[in-house]
Amino acid sequence: YEEVINSMEMRNAPLIKRVNIIRQLMNKSTNLEKKMKYTHRLEEYIKICKEKGIEWLDNENPLYYLEYVVHRHYAILYIAEDKLPEALKHLKKAEEYIREHEMYSYSSELQTIYGAYYKQSKQYNRALAVYDSLLPVWRERRTMQGYLEMLQDKADVLFESGIWASTGIRAVCGSIRRRLSSWGSRLRPALSGLIRSWRK
């Protein structure tokens, strides 16, 4: 993809094609430095669109959504780099785009990133409040992976904050057990092992 995007830029390929490729690069790369580079490049494409007066790249890609994507990615990357003031700045900008353009379907996504921000900044009570508010959302969507990841995040916060042996962790373990029956016997060994590892 890296060679493809470079070739497209040399040929001055349509922006929508370049945007699609750069977003794939942003999502697939596991290297933080490269992810930052690709996010910056998407930001540059947005600037080009604004200079040309382009508000929609196609029927499904308004420019304001791509601006939200840029701020979302910057927030995630800065949290990973422990650059929390920068992360918060981009979280607030992403939140502005959600409100201004009524993109409320992305609210849970952004709240998940806020949870990671609070966890990284050791604002444990706020992190737990976010996770407690999101767990029912994942449960209602019947998204097993998202639900388990959220439980893991909550367990991490309980451990880091020193509440490990309190009723909080017992509640998390109990929540997993309640899901075992609905997710089937093939998941029981893995999830039961996860509970045991949390209690050590």
Z-matrix of the N, CA and C atoms (Angstrom, degrees):
N
C 1 1.463
C 2 1.535 1 111.50
N 3 1.317 2 115.96 1 -34.28
C 4 1.470 3 119.50 2 179.74
C 5 1.521 4 110.32 3 -59.52
N 6 1.330 5 116.97 4 -45.35
C 7 1.463 6 120.80 5 179.13
C 8 1.516 7 110.78 6 -66.66
N 9 1.330 8 115.75 7 -35.94
C 10 1.464 9 120.11 8 -179.75
C 11 1.528 10 110.70 9 -63.41
N 12 1.333 11 116.50 10 -46.85
C 13 1.468 12 119.09 11 -177.37
C 14 1.520 13 110.98 12 -66.76
N 15 1.336 14 116.93 13 -37.26
C 16 1.461 15 119.58 14 177.62
C 17 1.521 16 111.11 15 -64.13
N 18 1.327 17 116.24 16 -41.22
C 19 1.463 18 121.00 17 177.89
C 20 1.519 19 110.99 18 -64.75
N 21 1.321 20 116.82 19 -40.92
C 22 1.467 21 120.94 20 -179.98
C 23 1.518 22 111.26 21 -64.17
N 24 1.320 23 116.46 22 -37.71
C 25 1.457 24 119.45 23 179.33
C 26 1.527 25 111.09 24 -68.59
N 27 1.325 26 115.94 25 -37.71
C 28 1.462 27 119.69 26 177.91
C 29 1.522 28 110.95 27 -65.32
N 30 1.335 29 116.57 28 -34.25
C 31 1.466 30 121.15 29 -179.36
C 32 1.530 31 111.88 30 -88.43
N 33 1.334 32 115.55 31 -1.06
C 34 1.462 33 120.71 32 -176.83
C 35 1.535 34 110.57 33 55.31
N 36 1.326 35 115.33 34 47.69
C 37 1.467 36 121.47 35 -180.00
C 38 1.524 37 110.24 36 -63.33
N 39 1.331 38 117.86 37 158.16
C 40 1.469 39 120.48 38 179.63
C 41 1.526 40 111.67 39 -53.04
N 42 1.318 41 115.44 40 142.41
C 43 1.463 42 120.59 41 -176.26
C 44 1.521 43 112.76 42 -59.67
N 45 1.328 44 117.47 43 -37.44
C 46 1.457 45 119.76 44 -177.66
C 47 1.525 46 110.70 45 -60.95
N 48 1.320 47 117.58 46 -37.42
C 49 1.464 48 120.54 47 178.54
C 50 1.522 49 110.87 48 -68.67
N 51 1.326 50 115.70 49 -40.65
C 52 1.466 51 119.05 50 179.13
C 53 1.525 52 110.84 51 -66.85
N 54 1.317 53 116.08 52 -39.20
C 55 1.468 54 120.28 53 178.96
C 56 1.526 55 110.51 54 -62.40
N 57 1.324 56 117.04 55 -43.88
C 58 1.462 57 120.52 56 -179.78
C 59 1.526 58 111.49 57 -60.86
N 60 1.335 59 116.25 58 -42.04
C 61 1.465 60 120.00 59 -179.79
C 62 1.527 61 110.44 60 -68.30
N 63 1.327 62 117.42 61 -44.09
C 64 1.466 63 119.73 62 -176.65
C 65 1.524 64 110.31 63 -66.65
N 66 1.318 65 118.37 64 -32.14
C 67 1.463 66 120.23 65 177.67
C 68 1.528 67 110.82 66 -69.54
N 69 1.328 68 116.59 67 -36.01
C 70 1.466 69 118.70 68 174.77
C 71 1.520 70 110.77 69 -64.28
N 72 1.320 71 116.37 70 -39.99
C 73 1.458 72 120.07 71 177.69
C 74 1.526 73 111.00 72 -63.78
N 75 1.324 74 116.78 73 -41.17
C 76 1.464 75 121.47 74 178.84
C 77 1.516 76 111.11 75 -60.25
N 78 1.328 77 116.19 76 -40.61
C 79 1.463 78 120.36 77 -175.07
C 80 1.525 79 113.09 78 -80.46
N 81 1.329 80 117.40 79 -31.66
C 82 1.458 81 120.47 80 -173.95
C 83 1.518 82 113.94 81 -89.81
N 84 1.304 83 117.32 82 -26.30
C 85 1.463 84 119.33 83 -177.46
C 86 1.527 85 110.43 84 -67.84
N 87 1.327 86 115.91 85 142.03
C 88 1.460 87 120.96 86 176.35
C 89 1.529 88 111.63 87 -105.77
N 90 1.309 89 116.63 88 0.08
C 91 1.459 90 122.23 89 -178.25
C 92 1.524 91 109.33 90 -96.33
N 93 1.335 92 117.05 91 121.98
C 94 1.463 93 120.31 92 -175.95
C 95 1.522 94 112.02 93 -61.33
N 96 1.317 95 116.10 94 -39.82
C 97 1.467 96 119.64 95 -178.68
C 98 1.531 97 110.64 96 -63.29
N 99 1.328 98 116.31 97 -41.66
C 100 1.464 99 119.58 98 178.63
C 101 1.518 100 111.27 99 -69.18
N 102 1.331 101 116.35 100 -40.07
C 103 1.460 102 119.68 101 177.35
C 104 1.531 103 110.73 102 -58.68
N 105 1.335 104 115.97 103 -41.33
C 106 1.459 105 120.26 104 178.57
C 107 1.527 106 110.38 105 -64.28
N 108 1.323 107 116.20 106 -40.69
C 109 1.465 108 120.67 107 179.64
C 110 1.525 109 111.01 108 -63.44
N 111 1.327 110 116.97 109 -43.28
C 112 1.461 111 120.53 110 -179.50
C 113 1.531 112 111.38 111 -68.31
N 114 1.327 113 116.35 112 -38.12
C 115 1.466 114 119.84 113 177.41
C 116 1.521 115 110.42 114 -63.66
N 117 1.319 116 116.16 115 -41.05
C 118 1.466 117 120.26 116 177.56
C 119 1.532 118 110.48 117 -63.71
N 120 1.324 119 116.30 118 -37.66
C 121 1.465 120 118.97 119 179.96
C 122 1.523 121 110.73 120 -66.98
N 123 1.340 122 116.95 121 -40.15
C 124 1.464 123 119.36 122 176.03
C 125 1.519 124 110.29 123 -61.34
N 126 1.319 125 116.80 124 -39.26
C 127 1.463 126 120.91 125 177.17
C 128 1.528 127 110.67 126 -60.91
N 129 1.325 128 116.81 127 -38.69
C 130 1.465 129 120.78 128 177.51
C 131 1.524 130 110.93 129 -65.46
N 132 1.333 131 117.53 130 -39.01
C 133 1.469 132 120.33 131 177.46
C 134 1.534 133 110.60 132 -62.56
N 135 1.314 134 115.90 133 -38.84
C 136 1.465 135 119.86 134 178.63
C 137 1.532 136 110.49 135 -63.19
N 138 1.317 137 116.18 136 -40.58
C 139 1.474 138 119.92 137 177.56
C 140 1.520 139 110.99 138 -61.56
N 141 1.333 140 116.89 139 -40.56
C 142 1.460 141 120.89 140 177.68
C 143 1.525 142 110.46 141 -61.65
N 144 1.339 143 116.11 142 -43.47
C 145 1.466 144 120.72 143 178.21
C 146 1.519 145 111.34 144 -59.50
N 147 1.319 146 116.66 145 -43.64
C 148 1.467 147 120.29 146 -179.86
C 149 1.523 148 111.18 147 -64.07
N 150 1.332 149 115.91 148 -40.89
C 151 1.465 150 119.62 149 178.70
C 152 1.524 151 111.62 150 -62.50
N 153 1.331 152 116.51 151 -31.61
C 154 1.463 153 121.44 152 -179.77
C 155 1.523 154 112.46 153 -91.15
N 156 1.324 155 117.12 154 0.44
C 157 1.457 156 120.75 155 179.94
C 158 1.516 157 113.79 156 73.35
N 159 1.337 158 117.60 157 23.39
C 160 1.463 159 122.30 158 -179.85
C 161 1.527 160 109.08 159 -87.17
N 162 1.330 161 117.02 160 122.16
C 163 1.457 162 121.36 161 178.50
C 164 1.522 163 112.89 162 -105.76
N 165 1.332 164 116.74 163 -23.05
C 166 1.466 165 122.03 164 176.99
C 167 1.522 166 108.15 165 -131.96
N 168 1.339 167 117.17 166 127.73
C 169 1.463 168 119.82 167 175.76
C 170 1.519 169 110.93 168 -77.00
N 171 1.323 170 115.87 169 -34.85
C 172 1.468 171 122.97 170 171.13
C 173 1.522 172 106.60 171 -159.41
N 174 1.321 173 116.53 172 -171.11
C 175 1.468 174 119.72 173 -175.30
C 176 1.518 175 113.72 174 -64.39
N 177 1.327 176 117.48 175 -20.34
C 178 1.460 177 120.74 176 -176.27
C 179 1.522 178 113.71 177 -109.80
N 180 1.316 179 117.88 178 -1.49
C 181 1.467 180 120.16 179 -174.60
C 182 1.528 181 112.45 180 -129.28
N 183 1.338 182 116.56 181 80.35
C 184 1.468 183 118.21 182 172.90
C 185 1.522 184 109.37 183 -70.07
N 186 1.306 185 116.38 184 149.70
C 187 1.461 186 120.32 185 -176.87
C 188 1.524 187 111.35 186 -62.65
N 189 1.337 188 116.80 187 -34.30
C 190 1.467 189 118.50 188 -177.66
C 191 1.531 190 111.39 189 -64.95
N 192 1.347 191 117.16 190 -30.46
C 193 1.462 192 118.69 191 176.83
C 194 1.532 193 110.73 192 -67.24
N 195 1.325 194 116.45 193 -41.57
C 196 1.461 195 119.60 194 178.43
C 197 1.528 196 110.98 195 -64.35
N 198 1.342 197 116.54 196 -34.34
C 199 1.468 198 118.98 197 176.19
C 200 1.528 199 110.32 198 -65.02
N 201 1.322 200 116.06 199 -38.81
C 202 1.461 201 119.77 200 174.66
C 203 1.526 202 110.72 201 -60.80
N 204 1.327 203 116.81 202 -44.20
C 205 1.470 204 122.06 203 -179.88
C 206 1.524 205 110.67 204 -59.06
N 207 1.323 206 116.70 205 -43.02
C 208 1.467 207 121.25 206 179.98
C 209 1.527 208 110.24 207 -60.44
N 210 1.328 209 117.04 208 -49.28
C 211 1.469 210 119.84 209 -178.66
C 212 1.527 211 111.55 210 -66.80
N 213 1.329 212 116.73 211 -35.86
C 214 1.473 213 120.12 212 176.41
C 215 1.526 214 110.55 213 -61.39
N 216 1.326 215 116.60 214 -46.79
C 217 1.462 216 120.10 215 -179.04
C 218 1.525 217 111.72 216 -66.61
N 219 1.323 218 116.83 217 -42.07
C 220 1.468 219 118.96 218 177.31
C 221 1.526 220 110.47 219 -58.95
N 222 1.326 221 116.70 220 -42.74
C 223 1.471 222 120.48 221 -179.89
C 224 1.521 223 110.68 222 -59.64
N 225 1.328 224 116.94 223 -47.04
C 226 1.470 225 121.14 224 -179.42
C 227 1.526 226 110.66 225 -61.49
N 228 1.327 227 116.14 226 -44.32
C 229 1.467 228 120.47 227 -176.79
C 230 1.526 229 111.45 228 -67.80
N 231 1.328 230 116.86 229 -41.41
C 232 1.470 231 119.32 230 179.85
C 233 1.529 232 111.66 231 -69.23
N 234 1.328 233 117.49 232 -31.90
C 235 1.463 234 119.58 233 173.86
C 236 1.525 235 109.56 234 -63.51
N 237 1.337 236 116.07 235 -43.98
C 238 1.466 237 120.74 236 179.75
C 239 1.527 238 111.57 237 -62.51
N 240 1.337 239 116.25 238 -31.37
C 241 1.467 240 120.81 239 179.72
C 242 1.527 241 112.34 240 -90.44
N 243 1.338 242 116.13 241 2.12
C 244 1.460 243 122.57 242 -179.46
C 245 1.536 244 111.78 243 61.94
N 246 1.321 245 116.86 244 31.18
C 247 1.465 246 122.51 245 174.57
C 248 1.530 247 106.71 246 -101.31
N 249 1.321 248 114.52 247 76.45
C 250 1.462 249 120.19 248 -166.99
C 251 1.523 250 114.94 249 -70.94
N 252 1.341 251 120.23 250 -37.22
C 253 1.472 252 117.86 251 176.34
C 254 1.530 253 112.18 252 -60.23
N 255 1.331 254 117.16 253 -40.83
C 256 1.460 255 120.59 254 177.42
C 257 1.526 256 111.03 255 -65.12
N 258 1.336 257 115.66 256 -40.79
C 259 1.467 258 119.92 257 179.14
C 260 1.527 259 111.03 258 -61.11
N 261 1.331 260 116.66 259 -45.06
C 262 1.462 261 120.33 260 -178.81
C 263 1.525 262 111.44 261 -63.70
N 264 1.316 263 116.40 262 -38.17
C 265 1.471 264 120.26 263 178.57
C 266 1.530 265 110.31 264 -58.72
N 267 1.315 266 116.90 265 -44.26
C 268 1.466 267 120.19 266 -178.55
C 269 1.531 268 111.57 267 -75.40
N 270 1.318 269 117.73 268 -31.62
C 271 1.465 270 119.76 269 174.24
C 272 1.522 271 111.04 270 -60.76
N 273 1.321 272 115.87 271 -44.03
C 274 1.463 273 120.21 272 -179.48
C 275 1.529 274 111.29 273 -66.01
N 276 1.350 275 116.85 274 -38.13
C 277 1.460 276 119.95 275 177.83
C 278 1.528 277 110.34 276 -66.04
N 279 1.331 278 117.32 277 -43.01
C 280 1.460 279 120.56 278 177.99
C 281 1.525 280 110.52 279 -60.90
N 282 1.335 281 116.15 280 -39.55
C 283 1.465 282 120.90 281 178.99
C 284 1.525 283 110.94 282 -64.30
N 285 1.320 284 116.48 283 -37.63
C 286 1.466 285 120.79 284 176.87
C 287 1.524 286 111.18 285 -60.62
N 288 1.338 287 116.89 286 -43.12
C 289 1.467 288 120.01 287 -179.89
C 290 1.521 289 111.14 288 -64.94
N 291 1.328 290 117.20 289 -38.24
C 292 1.467 291 120.11 290 178.20
C 293 1.517 292 110.40 291 -62.03
N 294 1.328 293 116.66 292 -45.57
C 295 1.473 294 120.33 293 -179.44
C 296 1.526 295 111.46 294 -68.51
N 297 1.323 296 115.83 295 -48.31
C 298 1.464 297 120.20 296 -174.06
C 299 1.520 298 112.15 297 -63.27
N 300 1.329 299 116.93 298 -37.02
C 301 1.463 300 120.73 299 -176.04
C 302 1.525 301 112.30 300 -109.00
N 303 1.346 302 116.78 301 12.08
C 304 1.458 303 123.23 302 174.47
C 305 1.535 304 111.57 303 53.85
N 306 1.329 305 116.13 304 44.89
C 307 1.467 306 121.32 305 178.46
C 308 1.532 307 109.23 306 -92.67
N 309 1.327 308 115.32 307 55.81
C 310 1.461 309 119.50 308 -170.27
C 311 1.525 310 113.28 309 -68.68
N 312 1.328 311 117.22 310 -15.72
C 313 1.466 312 119.13 311 177.37
C 314 1.527 313 111.60 312 -66.94
N 315 1.334 314 116.59 313 -15.08
C 316 1.467 315 120.64 314 178.83
C 317 1.533 316 112.84 315 -98.00
N 318 1.315 317 116.53 316 4.40
C 319 1.459 318 119.62 317 -176.98
C 320 1.525 319 112.32 318 -63.57
N 321 1.334 320 116.79 319 -42.01
C 322 1.465 321 119.77 320 179.91
C 323 1.521 322 110.93 321 -64.70
N 324 1.318 323 115.76 322 -39.34
C 325 1.460 324 120.69 323 177.39
C 326 1.524 325 110.63 324 -58.83
N 327 1.328 326 116.09 325 -47.04
C 328 1.460 327 119.65 326 -178.70
C 329 1.521 328 111.51 327 -68.94
N 330 1.329 329 116.90 328 -36.44
C 331 1.460 330 119.57 329 177.68
C 332 1.525 331 111.18 330 -63.41
N 333 1.333 332 116.72 331 -34.30
C 334 1.461 333 120.26 332 176.35
C 335 1.529 334 110.59 333 -61.02
N 336 1.321 335 116.06 334 -39.87
C 337 1.472 336 120.41 335 178.86
C 338 1.527 337 109.79 336 -69.99
N 339 1.330 338 117.21 337 -37.89
C 340 1.463 339 120.07 338 174.76
C 341 1.535 340 110.08 339 -59.33
N 342 1.331 341 116.18 340 -39.83
C 343 1.458 342 119.60 341 177.92
C 344 1.516 343 111.67 342 -59.26
N 345 1.335 344 115.99 343 -42.45
C 346 1.470 345 120.39 344 177.93
C 347 1.528 346 110.71 345 -65.38
N 348 1.332 347 115.57 346 -37.11
C 349 1.477 348 119.63 347 178.15
C 350 1.527 349 110.76 348 -64.13
N 351 1.336 350 116.95 349 -47.05
C 352 1.465 351 120.53 350 -179.85
C 353 1.527 352 110.99 351 -63.68
N 354 1.328 353 115.80 352 -38.96
C 355 1.460 354 119.41 353 178.12
C 356 1.525 355 110.63 354 -62.93
N 357 1.337 356 116.70 355 -47.12
C 358 1.459 357 120.80 356 -178.06
C 359 1.524 358 112.10 357 -65.66
N 360 1.332 359 116.30 358 -33.56
C 361 1.464 360 120.66 359 -179.64
C 362 1.531 361 112.38 360 -89.21
N 363 1.348 362 115.42 361 6.81
C 364 1.463 363 122.49 362 176.47
C 365 1.533 364 112.97 363 63.63
N 366 1.320 365 116.36 364 27.30
C 367 1.457 366 120.85 365 171.76
C 368 1.535 367 106.77 366 -91.12
N 369 1.319 368 114.66 367 72.20
C 370 1.464 369 120.40 368 -166.84
C 371 1.526 370 113.66 369 -64.94
N 372 1.312 371 117.52 370 -37.96
C 373 1.467 372 119.22 371 -179.97
C 374 1.523 373 111.26 372 -63.46
N 375 1.340 374 115.73 373 -40.16
C 376 1.463 375 119.20 374 177.65
C 377 1.526 376 111.33 375 -67.53
N 378 1.333 377 115.90 376 -39.58
C 379 1.467 378 119.62 377 178.27
C 380 1.529 379 110.43 378 -61.01
N 381 1.326 380 116.69 379 -45.43
C 382 1.462 381 120.60 380 -179.70
C 383 1.527 382 111.24 381 -63.78
N 384 1.330 383 116.33 382 -37.83
C 385 1.467 384 119.81 383 178.49
C 386 1.527 385 110.61 384 -62.91
N 387 1.346 386 116.08 385 -40.65
C 388 1.464 387 120.29 386 178.29
C 389 1.524 388 110.32 387 -64.02
N 390 1.342 389 116.58 388 -47.85
C 391 1.460 390 119.51 389 -177.83
C 392 1.523 391 111.41 390 -64.36
N 393 1.334 392 117.00 391 -39.53
C 394 1.465 393 119.96 392 178.72
C 395 1.530 394 111.44 393 -63.98
N 396 1.331 395 116.32 394 -33.51
C 397 1.468 396 119.37 395 179.67
C 398 1.527 397 111.91 396 -76.13
N 399 1.346 398 116.76 397 -27.35
C 400 1.466 399 120.29 398 -176.01
C 401 1.529 400 113.59 399 -90.11
N 402 1.333 401 116.99 400 -26.23
C 403 1.465 402 118.62 401 -178.39
C 404 1.538 403 113.02 402 -56.41
N 405 1.347 404 119.61 403 -43.21
C 406 1.468 405 118.38 404 176.70
C 407 1.523 406 113.02 405 -63.32
N 408 1.335 407 116.96 406 -31.40
C 409 1.467 408 120.63 407 179.04
C 410 1.520 409 110.02 408 -63.57
N 411 1.351 410 116.12 409 -48.79
C 412 1.462 411 119.70 410 179.25
C 413 1.521 412 110.93 411 -64.84
N 414 1.325 413 116.62 412 -35.46
C 415 1.462 414 119.85 413 179.98
C 416 1.523 415 110.50 414 -65.48
N 417 1.333 416 116.51 415 -43.49
C 418 1.464 417 120.74 416 179.89
C 419 1.527 418 111.49 417 -65.23
N 420 1.336 419 116.16 418 -34.74
C 421 1.467 420 119.49 419 179.09
C 422 1.523 421 112.23 420 -76.86
N 423 1.334 422 116.69 421 -8.06
C 424 1.463 423 122.60 422 -178.05
C 425 1.534 424 110.76 423 54.31
N 426 1.329 425 114.39 424 40.32
C 427 1.459 426 120.52 425 177.90
C 428 1.520 427 107.82 426 -99.51
N 429 1.321 428 115.70 427 96.25
C 430 1.459 429 121.11 428 -172.20
C 431 1.528 430 112.01 429 -59.89
N 432 1.338 431 117.02 430 -46.89
C 433 1.456 432 119.92 431 -176.12
C 434 1.521 433 111.14 432 -62.66
N 435 1.333 434 116.74 433 -45.98
C 436 1.452 435 120.16 434 179.55
C 437 1.516 436 112.19 435 -62.74
N 438 1.329 437 115.45 436 -39.24
C 439 1.468 438 120.13 437 -179.95
C 440 1.526 439 110.74 438 -63.89
N 441 1.338 440 116.51 439 -45.38
C 442 1.457 441 120.57 440 -179.15
C 443 1.524 442 111.87 441 -66.92
N 444 1.328 443 116.03 442 -39.35
C 445 1.467 444 119.44 443 178.52
C 446 1.530 445 110.69 444 -63.04
N 447 1.344 446 115.70 445 -38.55
C 448 1.456 447 119.47 446 178.94
C 449 1.525 448 110.55 447 -67.47
N 450 1.323 449 117.17 448 -39.25
C 451 1.462 450 120.18 449 176.39
C 452 1.528 451 110.71 450 -63.19
N 453 1.333 452 116.17 451 -40.02
C 454 1.461 453 119.65 452 178.46
C 455 1.527 454 110.82 453 -63.63
N 456 1.350 455 115.87 454 -42.70
C 457 1.472 456 119.72 455 178.15
C 458 1.522 457 110.79 456 -60.74
N 459 1.328 458 115.27 457 -42.29
C 460 1.462 459 118.73 458 179.93
C 461 1.521 460 110.60 459 -64.98
N 462 1.332 461 116.85 460 -41.83
C 463 1.464 462 120.47 461 178.81
C 464 1.530 463 110.49 462 -62.21
N 465 1.332 464 116.91 463 -40.22
C 466 1.469 465 121.01 464 178.45
C 467 1.533 466 110.66 465 -59.72
N 468 1.334 467 115.58 466 -43.99
C 469 1.466 468 119.42 467 -179.63
C 470 1.521 469 110.56 468 -65.36
N 471 1.341 470 116.43 469 -42.83
C 472 1.465 471 119.51 470 178.40
C 473 1.519 472 111.43 471 -60.40
N 474 1.329 473 116.14 472 -38.00
C 475 1.461 474 120.66 473 179.22
C 476 1.530 475 110.84 474 -69.47
N 477 1.339 476 116.34 475 -49.86
C 478 1.469 477 120.47 476 -176.60
C 479 1.523 478 112.05 477 -64.73
N 480 1.330 479 116.60 478 -31.42
C 481 1.460 480 120.09 479 -177.18
C 482 1.523 481 112.67 480 -85.46
N 483 1.337 482 117.03 481 -4.10
C 484 1.452 483 120.21 482 178.06
C 485 1.505 484 114.59 483 84.74
N 486 1.340 485 117.65 484 14.52
C 487 1.469 486 120.47 485 -179.42
C 488 1.525 487 110.11 486 -98.17
N 489 1.321 488 116.04 487 14.00
C 490 1.459 489 122.38 488 -171.79
C 491 1.527 490 114.01 489 -51.46
N 492 1.315 491 116.73 490 -43.71
C 493 1.473 492 119.45 491 -173.85
C 494 1.517 493 112.91 492 -91.36
N 495 1.315 494 116.83 493 3.79
C 496 1.464 495 119.54 494 -175.89
C 497 1.525 496 110.71 495 -84.60
N 498 1.317 497 115.02 496 -175.58
C 499 1.462 498 119.75 497 -179.91
C 500 1.513 499 111.22 498 -65.88
N 501 1.340 500 117.41 499 -20.32
C 502 1.460 501 119.86 500 -178.46
C 503 1.506 502 112.24 501 -59.98
N 504 1.326 503 117.34 502 -48.52
C 505 1.460 504 119.61 503 -178.22
C 506 1.518 505 111.21 504 -69.45
N 507 1.341 506 116.77 505 -32.24
C 508 1.459 507 118.48 506 176.99
C 509 1.523 508 110.45 507 -65.25
N 510 1.331 509 115.95 508 -33.93
C 511 1.462 510 119.52 509 178.06
C 512 1.519 511 111.26 510 -66.64
N 513 1.352 512 116.43 511 -39.67
C 514 1.468 513 120.33 512 178.41
C 515 1.522 514 109.83 513 -63.05
N 516 1.342 515 116.68 514 -46.83
C 517 1.461 516 120.45 515 179.82
C 518 1.527 517 110.62 516 -61.52
N 519 1.320 518 115.89 517 -40.20
C 520 1.458 519 119.41 518 178.69
C 521 1.512 520 111.82 519 -64.44
N 522 1.332 521 116.10 520 -36.29
C 523 1.457 522 120.51 521 179.16
C 524 1.518 523 110.61 522 -63.69
N 525 1.342 524 116.80 523 -40.26
C 526 1.461 525 120.38 524 178.81
C 527 1.530 526 109.74 525 -64.09
N 528 1.339 527 115.81 526 -44.00
C 529 1.465 528 118.84 527 -178.83
C 530 1.535 529 111.09 528 -59.66
N 531 1.320 530 116.20 529 -38.46
C 532 1.467 531 118.67 530 -179.14
C 533 1.514 532 111.43 531 -65.26
N 534 1.358 533 116.54 532 -27.63
C 535 1.451 534 119.51 533 -179.98
C 536 1.521 535 112.66 534 -82.13
N 537 1.349 536 117.01 535 -18.69
C 538 1.459 537 119.70 536 -176.46
C 539 1.525 538 111.72 537 -57.69
N 540 1.323 539 116.00 538 -42.41
C 541 1.456 540 119.59 539 -175.67
C 542 1.517 541 112.16 540 -65.67
N 543 1.352 542 117.11 541 -33.69
C 544 1.457 543 119.58 542 -177.49
C 545 1.514 544 112.96 543 -84.93
N 546 1.328 545 118.90 544 -18.54
C 547 1.468 546 121.17 545 -177.69
C 548 1.515 547 113.62 546 -97.40
N 549 1.342 548 117.98 547 -6.08
C 550 1.455 549 119.31 548 172.74
C 551 1.514 550 113.82 549 97.93
N 552 1.316 551 113.58 550 158.44
C 553 1.457 552 119.98 551 -174.07
C 554 1.521 553 113.04 552 -67.49
N 555 1.343 554 118.75 553 -25.84
C 556 1.463 555 119.50 554 -176.87
C 557 1.523 556 112.39 555 -66.90
N 558 1.339 557 117.21 556 -19.28
C 559 1.459 558 119.81 557 -179.41
C 560 1.523 559 112.50 558 -93.86
N 561 1.320 560 117.69 559 -12.34
C 562 1.464 561 120.52 560 -173.03
C 563 1.526 562 113.68 561 -59.28
N 564 1.345 563 119.44 562 -46.49
C 565 1.479 564 117.95 563 -178.69
C 566 1.520 565 112.84 564 -59.76
N 567 1.343 566 116.61 565 -43.49
C 568 1.467 567 119.79 566 -177.37
C 569 1.519 568 111.34 567 -66.17
N 570 1.326 569 117.50 568 -45.24
C 571 1.451 570 120.56 569 -176.88
C 572 1.522 571 111.78 570 -72.16
N 573 1.324 572 116.29 571 -37.10
C 574 1.459 573 119.12 572 177.33
C 575 1.528 574 110.44 573 -64.21
N 576 1.346 575 115.46 574 -37.60
C 577 1.461 576 119.48 575 176.31
C 578 1.510 577 111.46 576 -63.89
N 579 1.334 578 116.12 577 -36.61
C 580 1.462 579 120.38 578 178.52
C 581 1.525 580 110.39 579 -63.86
N 582 1.321 581 116.66 580 -42.43
C 583 1.464 582 120.36 581 178.14
C 584 1.517 583 110.56 582 -61.38
N 585 1.356 584 116.61 583 -45.34
C 586 1.460 585 119.66 584 -179.10
C 587 1.513 586 111.99 585 -61.77
N 588 1.346 587 116.13 586 -38.93
C 589 1.468 588 119.56 587 -179.37
C 590 1.521 589 110.94 588 -66.46
N 591 1.328 590 118.04 589 -33.75
C 592 1.464 591 121.28 590 179.19
C 593 1.533 592 110.79 591 -68.06
N 594 1.335 593 117.19 592 -30.40
C 595 1.465 594 119.64 593 -175.17
C 596 1.522 595 112.71 594 -81.98
N 597 1.338 596 117.68 595 -11.60
C 598 1.467 597 119.91 596 -177.64
C 599 1.519 598 110.91 597 -70.23
